[in-house]
């Protein structure tokens, strides 16, 4: 009898965990989760572009400095 109650309790806990998990997955798939993930995906791209622009500007500045030093 005790064994049956233990199995029933485990099945109940498993059911509740699966229900809560499915609700969490639905919340992640909703529009709010999609917008947040899109915003996070855009941020690294913008950061990479800004870093590339800074490197390009620094290279151009260095080239201009060498060109001005080379002129007598």
C-alpha positions, 0 to 999 in steps of 0.5 A, a space after each residue: 500500500 505504501 508503495 502505491 502511494 509513493 508511485 502515485 506521489 511521484 507521478 503527481 510530481 512528474 505531472 506538475 513539473 511537466 505542466 510548469 515546464 510547458 507553461 514556461 516554454 510557451 512563455 518563451 515562445 510568446 511575442 515578448 520573448 521573441 522581441 527580447 531575443 531579437 533585441 539581444 541578437 542585434 546588440 552584438 552585431 551593433 557592437 561588432 560594427 562599432 568595433 570595426 569602425 573604431 579599428 578602421 578609424 585608428 588605421 586611417 589615423 595611423 596612416 595619415 600620421 605616417 604620411 605626414 611624418 614622411 613628408 620633409 
